[in-house]
Amino acid sequence: MKAVAAVAVALLLIVAGAAMAQTPEEAIVLDTPTGRIAGTLQLPAAAAKPRVVLIIAGSGPTDRDGNTPVIPGRNDSLKMLAAALADEGIASVRYDKRGIAASQAAGAPESDMRFEMYVEDAAAWIGKLKADPRFGQVDVIGHSEGSLIGMLAAQQAGAAAFVSIAGAADGASALLRRQLAGKLPPELDQENERILAALEAGNTVAQVPPALSVFYRPSVQPYLISWFKYVPAQRIAALTMPVLIVQGNTDMQVEVAQANALQRAKPDANLAIIPGMNHVFKHVRADAALQAAAYGDPSLPVSPLLVKAVAGFLRNPAPSAD
């Protein structure tokens, strides 16, 4: 059965790569008090008043297409997802978050950045799309860190449906604590816990060991405080629109356990575990070398199983019957 499933996925990937149609793209911008945020509107080739989905990228300097200067090459994951959804009759807007890529001028100094700024921008995009007569209902897709931004903005601005892809259930401080566990010498481990506990309590820390400054330098601490107070499992439970939680089972950044925890927090959410899909939506085995190569290989198509799950949900965003 595993061999048959592997052949089926391979055939789907071939068909997906061959059938991807060119659909119209156009520039779109969000005006904010601190500058313009640049985006791309992807339209279906022929659809009257289509649904439109706002696609929110993940953490760090990840741009609207899913690429980051931190990793060589391109994966084009979000760009490919937008094109695939257009082939399914669903419009989308993806954008460079403030301070990133073409939206760099809208950014603030690091010491002035707050997590809520990203949420407010996403909510403003939702409002802009809801006011656009070309579109029907407005949905939200959040990838990785964009999942938390998306669920907060979707609730704030009244989106019709929400999709989390590779989103964590635990708060950022809990994830960071777990990632560093066992990797620091005892004295730094104690310092790390002291700093994390202070930031979780909303307090900045004056003394940071040089070895930990990459995580906790003074200029980034206000942003971390603003981010740490949000726990995705708590926030997704409060959503009042239909929800789809998607997770690949060869994702080496976010475990399937995080998706299961999100679904436990919101039992009426739909859950789709995509076999063989990694963090950037490509079918890759859980092998470190293959995964690293996939992050910089735009020739690999996004998972057709992901597209099927997301498009099917957006066309009929009913709560789970489980």
C-alpha positions as a printed NumPy array, in Angstrom:
array([[  0.   ,   0.   ,   0.   ],
       [  2.863,   2.388,   0.798],
       [  4.345,   1.783,  -2.659],
       [  0.992,   2.47 ,  -4.322],
       [  0.585,   5.67 ,  -2.295],
       [  4.086,   6.804,  -3.274],
       [  3.332,   6.236,  -6.964],
       [  0.043,   8.129,  -6.627],
       [  1.775,  11.11 ,  -5.029],
       [  4.467,  11.074,  -7.724],
       [  1.813,  11.138, -10.448],
       [  0.015,  13.997,  -8.719],
       [  3.272,  15.964,  -8.563],
       [  3.883,  15.449, -12.28 ],
       [  0.362,  16.54 , -13.137],
       [  0.606,  19.54 , -10.806],
       [  3.838,  20.699, -12.396],
       [  2.524,  20.273, -15.929],
       [ -0.939,  21.713, -15.384],
       [ -0.038,  24.897, -13.5  ],
       [ -1.613,  27.65 , -15.58 ],
       [ -0.458,  31.225, -15.808],
       [ -3.058,  33.378, -14.108],
       [ -3.089,  37.17 , -13.94 ],
       [ -1.019,  38.919, -11.287],
       [ -1.072,  42.586, -10.429],
       [  0.575,  44.81 ,  -7.874],
       [ -1.491,  45.855,  -4.873],
       [ -0.479,  48.059,  -1.949],
       [ -1.711,  48.777,   1.551],
       [ -1.216,  52.368,   2.669],
       [ -0.286,  52.708,   6.347],
       [  0.736,  55.727,   8.436],
       [  4.378,  54.628,   8.237],
       [  4.525,  53.725,   4.563],
       [  3.26 ,  51.394,   1.878],
       [  3.147,  47.609,   2.222],
       [  3.611,  45.912,  -1.125],
       [  1.679,  42.883,  -2.264],
       [  0.661,  40.765,  -5.225],
       [ -2.928,  40.069,  -6.22 ],
       [ -3.353,  36.756,  -8.045],
       [ -6.605,  36.427,  -9.943],
       [ -8.297,  33.335, -11.367],
       [ -8.349,  33.265, -15.158],
       [-12.143,  33.349, -15.269],
       [-14.235,  33.692, -12.138],
       [-16.982,  36.155, -11.297],
       [-16.605,  37.675,  -7.835],
       [-14.268,  34.962,  -6.527],
       [-13.398,  34.301,  -2.907],
       [-10.088,  35.956,  -2.035],
       [ -7.603,  34.694,   0.518],
       [ -4.94 ,  36.726,   2.294],
       [ -1.708,  34.693,   2.513],
       [  0.582,  35.616,   5.427],
       [  4.222,  34.541,   5.348],
       [  6.222,  33.048,   8.201],
       [  8.861,  34.454,  10.514],
       [ 11.998,  36.455,   9.865],
       [ 12.677,  38.154,   6.539],
       [ 10.414,  35.768,   4.591],
       [  8.911,  37.6  ,   1.626],
       [  5.526,  37.308,  -0.063],
       [  6.715,  34.402,  -2.244],
       [  7.983,  32.345,   0.707],
       [ 11.672,  33.097,   0.165],
       [ 14.263,  34.467,   2.577],
       [ 17.77 ,  35.907,   2.122],
       [ 18.861,  33.782,   5.088],
       [ 18.688,  30.653,   2.871],
       [ 20.379,  30.508,  -0.566],
       [ 18.076,  30.059,  -3.538],
       [ 14.285,  30.195,  -3.719],
       [ 11.519,  27.787,  -2.884],
       [  8.634,  30.022,  -4.117],
       [  6.242,  28.129,  -1.845],
       [  3.709,  30.915,  -1.3  ],
       [  3.907,  32.066,  -4.91 ],
       [  3.176,  28.519,  -6.088],
       [  0.344,  28.134,  -3.601],
       [ -1.249,  31.359,  -4.854],
       [ -0.987,  30.184,  -8.476],
       [ -2.447,  26.779,  -7.609],
       [ -5.376,  28.377,  -5.783],
       [ -6.001,  30.631,  -8.796],
       [ -6.236,  27.485, -10.916],
       [ -8.953,  26.387,  -8.465],
       [-10.876,  29.644,  -8.964],
       [ -9.669,  31.327,  -5.747],
       [ -8.059,  34.772,  -5.784],
       [ -5.305,  35.665,  -3.326],
       [ -3.173,  38.481,  -1.995],
       [  0.282,  37.812,  -0.6  ],
       [  2.468,  40.604,   0.705],
       [  5.857,  41.552,   2.091],
       [  5.411,  42.284,   5.78 ],
       [  6.508,  45.697,   6.98 ],
       [ 10.286,  46.053,   7.058],
       [ 10.785,  43.166,   4.601],
       [ 11.698,  43.202,   0.885],
       [  9.569,  45.751,  -1.016],
       [  7.887,  46.842,   2.242],
       [ 11.177,  47.677,   3.919],
       [ 10.468,  51.413,   4.025],
       [  7.342,  50.828,   6.123],
       [  9.368,  49.167,   8.857],
       [ 10.253,  50.675,  12.209],
       [ 13.532,  50.519,  14.146],
       [ 13.905,  47.159,  15.844],
       [ 13.352,  48.695,  19.281],
       [  9.974,  50.081,  18.14 ],
       [  8.646,  46.916,  16.514],
       [  5.78 ,  45.057,  18.158],
       [  4.048,  41.828,  17.159],
       [  0.713,  43.655,  17.063],
       [  1.957,  45.742,  14.122],
       [  1.93 ,  42.636,  11.927],
       [ -1.542,  41.756,  13.163],
       [ -2.858,  45.262,  12.492],
       [ -1.407,  45.189,   8.974],
       [ -3.049,  41.832,   8.223],
       [ -6.363,  43.081,   9.613],
       [ -6.082,  46.174,   7.413],
       [ -5.504,  43.968,   4.36 ],
       [ -8.635,  41.99 ,   5.245],
       [-10.609,  45.227,   5.533],
       [ -9.277,  46.428,   2.183],
       [-10.285,  43.19 ,   0.461],
       [-13.728,  43.133,   2.099],
       [-14.336,  46.62 ,   0.69 ],
       [-13.258,  45.609,  -2.84 ],
       [-16.389,  44.888,  -4.942],
       [-14.453,  42.473,  -7.172],
       [-14.406,  39.821,  -4.459],
       [-16.775,  37.654,  -2.496],
       [-15.823,  36.397,   0.947],
       [-12.382,  37.073,   2.375],
       [-10.401,  34.219,   3.938],
       [ -6.967,  34.028,   5.585],
       [ -4.076,  31.581,   5.271],
       [ -1.226,  31.895,   7.761],
       [  2.004,  29.933,   7.361],
       [  4.287,  29.151,  10.324],
       [  4.497,  32.347,  12.439],
       [  1.974,  33.798,   9.991],
       [ -0.539,  31.341,  11.455],
       [ -0.652,  33.243,  14.748],
       [ -0.736,  36.603,  12.955],
       [ -3.504,  35.284,  10.73 ],
       [ -5.726,  33.893,  13.464],
       [ -5.544,  37.154,  15.429],
       [ -6.211,  39.284,  12.346],
       [ -8.974,  36.997,  11.046],
       [-10.889,  37.341,  14.296],
       [-10.242,  41.075,  14.581],
       [-11.311,  41.907,  11.03 ],
       [-14.046,  39.304,  10.575],
       [-12.626,  36.968,   7.937],
       [-14.944,  34.254,   6.612],
       [-12.556,  31.325,   7.192],
       [ -9.034,  30.667,   8.475],
       [ -6.355,  28.187,   7.405],
       [ -3.272,  27.459,   9.512],
       [ -0.381,  25.794,   7.659],
       [  2.543,  24.555,   9.775],
       [  1.449,  26.728,  12.673],
       [  2.587,  26.095,  16.237],
       [  0.207,  25.52 ,  19.133],
       [  2.706,  26.525,  21.806],
       [  3.726,  30.094,  22.503],
       [  7.001,  31.4  ,  21.082],
       [  8.749,  31.418,  24.458],
       [  7.83 ,  27.771,  25.078],
       [  9.152,  26.83 ,  21.627],
       [ 12.393,  28.726,  22.196],
       [ 12.83 ,  27.14 ,  25.622],
       [ 12.367,  23.688,  24.113],
       [ 14.712,  24.364,  21.188],
       [ 17.513,  25.461,  23.514],
       [ 16.995,  22.699,  26.075],
       [ 20.149,  20.624,  26.468],
       [ 22.119,  22.794,  24.039],
       [ 23.508,  25.338,  26.512],
       [ 26.099,  24.899,  29.263],
       [ 24.555,  24.955,  32.765],
       [ 25.411,  28.578,  33.526],
       [ 23.937,  29.811,  30.233],
       [ 20.923,  27.566,  30.664],
       [ 20.17 ,  29.273,  33.971],
       [ 20.629,  32.7  ,  32.396],
       [ 18.383,  31.742,  29.491],
       [ 15.611,  30.716,  31.87 ],
       [ 16.048,  33.906,  33.921],
       [ 15.689,  36.066,  30.808],
       [ 12.794,  34.099,  29.339],
       [ 10.872,  34.222,  32.602],
       [ 11.358,  37.996,  32.836],
       [ 10.209,  38.576,  29.254],
       [  7.192,  36.322,  29.755],
       [  6.284,  38.485,  32.742],
       [  6.549,  41.608,  30.574],
       [  9.853,  42.861,  31.975],
       [ 12.961,  43.817,  30.006],
       [ 16.379,  42.525,  31.107],
       [ 19.381,  44.825,  31.351],
       [ 22.111,  42.194,  31.665],
       [ 22.288,  39.689,  28.816],
       [ 25.311,  37.373,  28.395],
       [ 27.033,  37.99 ,  25.023],
       [ 26.41 ,  34.377,  24.02 ],
       [ 22.636,  34.956,  24.306],
       [ 22.499,  38.432,  22.78 ],
       [ 21.49 ,  37.041,  19.399],
       [ 18.188,  36.042,  21.027],
       [ 17.728,  38.703,  23.701],
       [ 19.604,  41.884,  22.746],
       [ 17.958,  44.903,  24.4  ],
       [ 16.573,  46.298,  21.157],
       [ 14.558,  43.148,  20.406],
       [ 13.233,  42.546,  23.913],
       [ 10.112,  44.769,  23.568],
       [  9.128,  42.827,  20.447],
       [  9.658,  39.501,  22.231],
       [  7.499,  40.647,  25.149],
       [  4.721,  41.593,  22.72 ],
       [  5.018,  38.23 ,  20.947],
       [  5.382,  35.937,  23.962],
       [  2.021,  36.904,  25.427],
       [  0.13 ,  35.142,  22.617],
       [ -0.349,  31.367,  22.822],
       [ -1.729,  30.05 ,  19.498],
       [ -3.683,  27.184,  21.086],
       [ -5.565,  29.705,  23.209],
       [ -6.161,  32.071,  20.314],
       [ -7.387,  29.485,  17.843],
       [ -9.923,  28.281,  20.419],
       [-11.506,  31.746,  20.33 ],
       [-12.04 ,  31.841,  16.553],
       [-15.663,  32.097,  15.471],
       [-15.189,  31.203,  11.798],
       [-14.52 ,  27.777,  10.202],
       [-10.896,  26.663,  10.599],
       [ -8.617,  24.277,   8.709],
       [ -5.341,  23.13 ,  10.297],
       [ -2.785,  21.734,   7.833],
       [  0.514,  20.071,   8.679],
       [  3.054,  18.089,   6.686],
       [  4.438,  14.984,   8.349],
       [  8.002,  15.488,   7.064],
       [  8.165,  19.083,   8.339],
       [ 11.414,  19.275,  10.327],
       [ 10.57 ,  22.695,  11.809],
       [  7.058,  22.107,  13.138],
       [  5.943,  18.721,  14.428],
       [  2.602,  17.086,  13.711],
       [  2.038,  17.208,  17.478],
       [  1.621,  20.983,  17.184],
       [ -1.201,  20.586,  14.657],
       [ -2.855,  17.976,  16.844],
       [ -2.653,  20.357,  19.81 ],
       [ -4.268,  23.135,  17.771],
       [ -7.086,  20.777,  16.813],
       [ -7.577,  19.715,  20.425],
       [ -7.874,  23.4  ,  21.34 ],
       [-10.556,  23.841,  18.663],
       [-12.274,  20.469,  18.206],
       [-14.564,  21.693,  15.417],
       [-11.547,  22.657,  13.278],
       [-10.811,  20.537,  10.224],
       [ -7.409,  18.799,  10.326],
       [ -5.376,  17.725,   7.284],
       [ -2.06 ,  15.915,   7.797],
       [ -0.265,  15.891,   4.43 ],
       [  1.942,  12.809,   3.955],
       [  5.46 ,  13.597,   2.807],
       [  5.079,  17.405,   2.883],
       [  7.777,  19.55 ,   4.476],
       [  7.703,  23.072,   5.921],
       [  7.758,  24.784,   2.51 ],
       [  4.98 ,  22.619,   1.057],
       [  7.237,  20.304,  -0.971],
       [  7.153,  16.501,  -0.943],
       [ 10.523,  15.631,   0.615],
       [ 11.613,  12.824,   2.912],
       [ 12.592,  13.687,   6.491],
       [ 16.274,  13.745,   5.579],
       [ 18.281,  16.829,   6.578],
       [ 20.266,  17.07 ,   3.338],
       [ 17.208,  16.606,   1.106],
       [ 15.236,  19.084,   3.175],
       [ 17.976,  21.724,   2.954],
       [ 18.125,  21.328,  -0.829],
       [ 14.326,  21.623,  -1.13 ],
       [ 14.345,  25.021,   0.61 ],
       [ 16.272,  26.438,  -2.34 ],
       [ 14.746,  24.514,  -5.241],
       [ 11.919,  26.329,  -7.087],
       [ 11.596,  23.431,  -9.551],
       [  9.827,  21.357,  -6.9  ],
       [  6.049,  21.981,  -7.038],
       [  3.987,  22.519,  -3.933],
       [  2.074,  19.498,  -2.721],
       [ -1.08 ,  18.887,  -4.773],
       [ -2.537,  17.287,  -1.651],
       [ -2.09 ,  20.614,   0.146],
       [ -3.801,  22.484,  -2.694],
       [ -6.659,  19.977,  -2.717],
       [ -7.168,  20.28 ,   1.048],
       [ -7.025,  24.084,   1.137],
       [ -9.091,  24.713,  -2.007],
       [-11.721,  22.184,  -0.956],
       [-12.044,  23.794,   2.452],
       [-12.218,  27.348,   1.105],
       [-14.961,  26.37 ,  -1.339],
       [-16.945,  24.754,   1.475],
       [-15.59 ,  25.978,   4.825],
       [-17.848,  23.917,   7.077],
       [-16.76 ,  23.059,  10.616],
       [-15.547,  19.525,  11.215],
       [-18.254,  17.001,  11.978],
       [-15.932,  15.082,  14.337]])
